Amino acid sequence: MAKLREKLPKTFLNIRLSPVEIIEQSTGQIAETVRRLAAEAGDPQMTGVCCINMDEKVADDKITAIFKTVEDIRKEYSGLMEP
C-alpha cells in the first residue's frame, strides 16, 4: 500500500481483504491487518476497506471487527483534522 500511495498520491485506494484469509484470522489479527494497511495507505480519506465475497464461513464477529476498526480509524483521524 505504501508504494501504491507513493506512486499514486491523489488516487483513491481500496484495501481488499481476503475472504479466505479472514476465515482463519482472529478478530485481533483482522483489526491489525486493517490498521496496518490503512496506515500504509497514508490518507484515510482516500482509502476504502472492502470485504466483499464473504460467505457463511466468515463469522459475524469478524465482519464486525472490520467495521469497528474502520470506525475507530475514522474517529482517530477526524480528531487530528483541524476544525
LINLINGI-V842235 format. One record per residue. N is the residue number from 1. SS is DSSP state (hx for helix, st for strand, lp for the rest). PHI is phi as a letter, one per 20 degrees, with the letter a starting at -180 (* if undefined). Layout:
n: <N & N>
ss: <SS & SS>
phi: <PHI & PHI>
//
This chain:
n: <1 & 2 & 3 & 4 & 5 & 6 & 7 & 8 & 9 & 10 & 11 & 12 & 13 & 14 & 15 & 16 & 17 & 18 & 19 & 20 & 21 & 22 & 23 & 24 & 25 & 26 & 27 & 28 & 29 & 30 & 31 & 32 & 33 & 34 & 35 & 36 & 37 & 38 & 39 & 40 & 41 & 42 & 43 & 44 & 45 & 46 & 47 & 48 & 49 & 50 & 51 & 52 & 53 & 54 & 55 & 56 & 57 & 58 & 59 & 60 & 61 & 62 & 63 & 64 & 65 & 66 & 67 & 68 & 69 & 70 & 71 & 72 & 73 & 74 & 75 & 76 & 77 & 78 & 79 & 80 & 81 & 82 & 83>
ss: <lp & hx & hx & hx & hx & hx & hx & lp & lp & lp & lp & lp & st & st & st & st & lp & lp & hx & hx & hx & hx & hx & hx & lp & lp & hx & hx & hx & hx & hx & hx & hx & hx & hx & hx & hx & hx & hx & hx & hx & lp & lp & hx & hx & hx & st & st & st & st & lp & lp & lp & lp & lp & lp & lp & lp & lp & hx & hx & hx & hx & hx & hx & hx & hx & hx & hx & hx & hx & hx & hx & hx & hx & hx & hx & hx & hx & hx & lp & lp & lp>
phi: <* & f & f & f & f & f & e & c & f & d & d & f & d & d & e & d & e & e & f & f & f & f & g & e & e & f & f & f & f & f & f & f & f & f & f & f & f & f & f & f & f & n & c & g & f & d & c & d & c & d & c & f & m & f & c & f & f & e & f & g & f & f & f & g & f & f & f & f & f & f & f & f & f & f & f & f & f & f & f & e & f & f & f>
//
